[in-house]
C-alpha cells in the first residue's frame, strides 16, 4: 500500500515538473521572434482591382485648345468638320484666307475679292468680322448684286461696315461700335442670343469663330451702311 502511494506521488511530481518546464519555455520565447511570427501570419491587405477602384469622372469640359469649343449658334454644325474651312483650319489662317475655305461664305469671299480687301483684312490685327452667309445675299436681285460687285467704292463701304477694329467676344459683344467704314454698328443681346444692326437686324448663325487675326460671327443678313 505504501509503495503504491509513493509511485503515485512520484508520478504527480514528474507531471508537475514537466508542466513547469513547458510554461517556463513559453515564457522565455524571444519577443521579437514572436512578433515576426505574428506579422508573417497576418493576412495581407487586399489591393483593389481595377474593377473595384472607382474610375475617374470623365471631364465634360471641352478639350483645351479646341477652336470649336468657344463657338455658338444653330448653324455651327454646318461648318466643315475638317479641312481649310473647318474650325481648326480657320483658326490657323488670317480671316480672308480662312473664309475662302468655308462653303457658307463663298459669296462674301467673292465680294471681298472684287473689292480687293483680302490683303487688308489679312494684315489687320484683333478685328471682329460679321460675315453674311451665302443666303444673306439673296435679299439682292441678281442685277443688284452684280451692280454692287462692280461698284468698288460702294462695295468697300458695305464690307468694311461689317468689320469692327477690336476683338469682340460674347462677354463684350453687346453695344455700339465704330466700324472700319467709320460709321457705327449696333449689337444687342446677351449670352448666345444677339442681333446685329439697326434696320435690317441680323441673327448670329455661328459666332465667336477664331481665326489667326480675327473673331468671326456668321450672320444671316447683309448690313448696309
SEKE-176286 format. One record per atom (N, C-alpha, C): x, y, z. Coordinates in steps of 0.2 Angstrom, whole numbers, plus 5000, padded with zeros to 4 digits. Last residue first. Example, Ala and Ser with C-alpha at 12.3 -4.5 7.8 and 13.67 -1.06 7.14 Angstrom:
BEGIN
506449895035 506849955036 506450005039 506649725039 506249785039 506649845039 
***
This chain:
BEGIN
487855014526 488055074530 487555134529 486854864528 487054924524 487254984528 487254704531 487054764534 487354824530 486454554526 486954604525 486754664528 486054414538 485854474534 486454524532 486554324546 486054304541 485754354537 488354294550 487654324551 487154304545 489654234559 489254224553 488554244555 490954314566 490254304568 489854294561 492654294571 492154294565 491454274568 494054384575 493554344578 492954354573 495754374569 495154404569 494654354573 496954314565 496954384567 496254414568 496754174564 497354194566 497354264568 495054154571 495554144565 496154174568 493654084580 494354114580 494754104573 492054134581 492454084577 493154114577 490854184587 491454184591 491954134588 489454104580 489854154582 490454134586 488254074568 488854044571 489354094573 487254164566 487154094564 487654054568 486454294573 487154264573 486954194572 485354394563 485454354569 486154314568 485154574560 485454504558 485554464564 484054694555 484354664561 484554594558 484054824547 483954754545 484354714550 484254934556 483654924552 483554854550 485454894564 484854934567 484254924563 486554754570 486254804565 485654844568 486254594576 486754644573 486454694569 485754514591 485654534584 486154594582 486054364601 486254434599 485954444592 486254244612 485654274608 485854344607 487054194622 487154174615 486654194610 487254324632 487354254632 487554234625 486254454624 486754434629 486754354628 485954604614 485854544616 486254524622 486454704599 486054694605 486054624607 487554804591 487454734593 487054734600 487754924578 487454904585 487354834586 489055024571 488554964571 488354944578 489455174563 489355134569 488855074567 490855224552 490155234555 490055184561 492055194547 491955254550 491355264553 492255064542 492055114537 491955184540 492654994552 493155014548 492955064543 491555054565 491755004560 492355034556 491155074582 491355104576 491655054571 489755004591 490455004589 490655044583 488754984605 488855014598 489555024597 488354814612 488554884612 488554914605 488854654616 488354704616 488554774616 490154594618 489854594611 489254654611 490854544629 490854624627 490554634620 490654414629 490654444635 490554524634 490854354616 490154364619 490154404625 492054474610 491854414612 491154414615 492954574599 492354564602 492154494604 494354664596 494154594597 493454604601 494254794584 494354774590 494054704591 493654864572 494354854573 494554844581 492454774564 492554824570 493254814571 491554764549 492154754552 492254804558 490554794540 490454734544 491054714548 490954904533 490454914538 490354854543 491754854524 492054874530 491554894535 490654824514 491054764518 491454794524 490154944510 489754894513 490154844517 491355004505 490955034511 490554984515 491654924495 492054934500 491754964506 490454944487 490654884489 491054884495 490655084483 490155064487 490254994491 491855064476 491855114481 491255094486 491654964466 492154954471 492055004477 490454904458 490454964461 490954964467 490254774455 490654814450 490754884453 489454724465 490154694464 490554734460 488254794463 488654804469 489354784468 487854734451 488054804451 488454824457 487554604455 488154614450 488354684450 486554634464 487154604467 487754614462 485554684455 485854724461 486454704463 485354574447 485554634444 485854684450 484854484457 485454464453 485754524450 484354564471 484154534465 484854524462 484654534488 484854574482 484554534476 484454434497 484054494498 484154534492 485454344495 484854334491 484354384492 486454364504 486454404498 485854384494 486254264514 486054334516 486054384509 486654144510 485954164509 485754234510 488054144513 487854154506 487154174505 488254254528 488254194524 487954194517 489154394532 488554374530 488654304526 490154414546 490154394540 489554364537 490954534555 490254504555 490154484547 492454524563 492154524556 491454494557 493554614572 492954564573 492654574566 495454604575 494754634572 494254584573 496854594578 496254594583 495654624580 497554674564 497654634570 497054644575 497654654546 497454684552 497554644558 498054574535 498554604539 498354644545 496854534530 497354484532 497854514537 496254644526 495954614531 496454564534 497154684515 497054724521 496754694527 497054574506 497654584510 497554634516 495654584502 495954524506 496554544510 495054684495 495154694503 495454634506 494554704482 495254704484 495454714491 493254684479 493354754482 494154754484 493254554475 493054614470 493254684473 493554494487 494054494481 493854544476 492354514494 493054544496 493554544491 491454444486 491454524486 492054554489 491954314487 491954344480 491854424481 491654304501 492354304498 492454334491 490254304500 490654354504 491354354502 490054184494 489854254491 490154304494 490554084503 490854094496 490654164493 490354044516 490554114515 490754134508 490053914518 489553964520 489654034518 491253854515 490753854510 490153894512 492853914518 492253904521 491653904516 494053964513 493953894513 493253874516 493954094514 493954074507 493853994507 494154124528 493454124525 493454094518 495554124528 495154074532 494454074529 495854234521 496054174519 495654114522 495354334529 495154324522 495254264519 496054304542 495254304541 495054294534 497454194543 497154254543 496454264540 497354024550 497454074544 497154144546 497053944560 497753944559 497853994553 495653934561 496053964567 496753974565 495253864550 495153934550 495553964556 495453734554 495853764548 495753834548 494653714565 495353704566 495753734560 493353734559 493653774564 494353774565 493653724541 493453694547 493653744553 494153754528 493553794531 493253764537 495153664526 495353734527 494753774530 494753514537 494953554531 495053624532 493253464545 493953464544 494153494537 491953484545 492253454551 492953454551 491253644540 491553584539 491953554545 489753704548 490453714547 490853654545 488553664553 488653674545 489353684543 488553684566 488653614564 488653614556 488253814568 488953794569 489053724566 486953864567 487253844561 487953814562 486653904580 486253854577 486553824571 487953944591 487453964586 487253904582 489653964596 488953954597 488553974591 491353924601 490853944596 490153934599 492353864609 492053934611 491553954606 492753744603 492453744610 492053814612 493353754591 492653744591 492253754598 494753754594 494353814592 493653814592 495453684608 494953664603 494553724601 496253714619 496453724613 496053714607 495653584629 495953644629 496253654622 494053504626 494753504626 495053564625 492753554638 493053544631 493753544631 492253464652 492553524649 492853514642 491853344658 491453374652 491653434649 492953214662 492853284662 492353304656 492453074670 492653104664 492453174664 493153024686 492553054682 492753084676 494052884687 494052954687 493452974683 493352734695 493552774689 493552844690 493752654710 493252704706 493652734701 494252494709 494452564710 494052604706 493752374705 493552394712 493752474713 494352354693 493652354693 493352384700 495652344697 495452394693 494752404693 495652294714 495752284707 495552344703 496452344729 495852354725 496052334718 497252234739 497352284735 496752294730 497052184756 496852174749 496952234745 498452154767 497852194765 497652184757 498751984772 498952044768 498352084766 498651924789 498351924782 498551984778 500051874798 499451914797 499251924790 501151794799 500551754799 499951804797 502151884801 502151844795 501451804794 501851944813 501751984807 501751934801 502051834822 501351864821 501251904815 503451814819 502951754818 502251784817 503851934824 503951914817 503551864815 503551924838 503251974834 503251954826 504351814841 503551804842 503251864837 505551874840 505351814836 504651804836 505451974850 505551994843 505351934838 505351894862 504851944859 504851954852 505851734863 506051794861 505551834859 505151644877 505251654870 505451724868 504951614890 505651644889 505751654881 503751564892 503851624894 504451654892 503951434887 503451484883 503551554885 504751384896 504951384890 504551434886 503951384907 504551424908 504751434901 502951284904 502751354905 503351404905 503751174903 503451194897 503251264898 504251164917 504751174911 504351204905 502951134923 503351194925 503851214919 502551014917 502151074916 502551134917 503650934923 503550944916 503151004914 503350944936 503950974934 503950984926 502150884937 502150954939 502750984936 502450754933 501950794929 502050864930 503250724944 503550724937 503150764933 502350724954 502950764954 503250774948 501550614951 501250684951 501850734951 502450504952 502150524945 501850594945 502650514965 503250524961 502950544954 501450474970 501750544972 502250564967 501350344965 500850394963 501150464964 502350284972 502350284965 501950344962 501850294985 502550334983 502550334976 500750224985 500650294986 501350324984 501250094982 500850124978 500750204979 501950074994 502350084988 501950114982 501050065004 501450125004 501850134998 500449945000 500050005000 500450065000 
***
